[in-house]
Amino acid sequence: MVQSLNRTLDMKMAEDSSIILLGEDIGKDGGVFRVTEGLQAKYGEERVLDTPLVELGIVGMAIGMSINGLKPIPEIQFQDFIFTAFDQIVNQMAKMRYRSGGTITVPLVLRTPYGGGIRGGLYHSQSGESYFVHTAGLKVVTPSNPYDAKGLLSSSLDSKDPVIFLEPKRLYRSGKMEVPDADIKVPLGKAKLLHEGDSVSIITYGSMVPTVMKTVTENSLDADVLDLRTLSPLDRDAIISSARKTGRVVIVHEAPRTLGMGAEISALISESSIEYLYAPILRVTGPDVPFPYRLEDLYLPNTSRILRAVNRVLEFR
């Protein structure tokens, strides 16, 4: 995924001189995870900006650039650091189009790594997607593989509205797949059915996709596996279609349980398809505690927890 994102940024910067990258240590160092490695040497310091350690300033500069005709791609080094920029994101970036009556758009893509997987503890491992999904005016995207990383990033750069592009750091280097050199588009707002089955629907996204797929393949589960890919706008049709087909639903994400995406998806299915369900909707999530340093493996959903939830809904009578 690191290589896919890097090559996509390179390709887009070569095509469009209005694209500007900015963030902490993204230039000479190529970022903490090396996603922007080599881009400053290729495109210069005016297009790949190393900024001060001020997230509020990074996002504020990006908003100013975008409303004046540039296409900035700011990076927040870890999603955990984004909260000092919340005023700019929630009150400016997300609302500029609405407050201007559609005369001003903010076409920027804010990239940030999120979630566990590196034993970074409570200040480097948070999953805050619900904050952004809750904010009208933002699109929220999270890839689960290198191909989708390229296609979703490319589509995000076409958006006239601001995009929060959440990159699961545990997947940066954990898997490989063939990705075309040519430009590809993965449409925003469209989920992908990764595995087809008739007995249960497992709905997930981002970092949990490989864990869910491992659970399904190792246990030969007769399951639909739906990778949401875009959390806002949500592919409601795909969710409802799968839930109505199987009648049993398990939702998996590593973010905390309370008011996580699982709660919204569960409510959506209950409101639209309660008469199709054979069992309660179950969630497999992170617990409602700060992300731990040494107990990461206990915090993150794993195959055994997912399998227990699947068996519960299958056995419900």
LINHU-V985792 format. One line per field, one symbol per residue. psi: psi as a letter, one per 30 degrees, with the letter a starting at -180 (. if undefined). burial: + if it has 16 or more other C-alpha atoms within 10 Angstrom, else -. A space follows every 10 residues. Layout:
BEGIN
psi=???
burial=???
END
This chain:
BEGIN
psi=eeeeeeeeee eeeeejffkk kkljgfcefg leggegkfee eeflfffjkj llijeeeeee eeeeeefgfl ikikkkekff gfffgeeeee fdeffeeefg ggfkliiljj kkklaafghf afgggljgee eeefjkfkkk kjlgleeeee eeeeeeffkf lkkjjjjjff fegflllkkk elklkjkkgj lkjfkklfek kjkalbffee eeeeeeefgh kikkjjjeek fjkkieeeee eeeeeegkkk kklfllekgl feeeeeeeee efgeffkfll kkkjlllilk klefheffek kleeeeeeee eeeefk.
burial=++++++++++ -++----+++ ++++++++++ +--+++++++ ----+-++++ +--+++++++ -++-+++--+ ++++++++++ ++--++-+++ -++++++--- ---+++++++ +++++++-++ +--+++++++ -++-+-++++ ++++++++++ ++++-++-++ ++++++++++ ++------+- ---+++++++ +---+---++ ++++++++++ -++-++---- ++++++++++ ++++++-+++ -+++++++++ +++++++--+ ++--++--++ ---+-+++++ +++++++--- +++--+--++ +++--++-++ -+++---
END
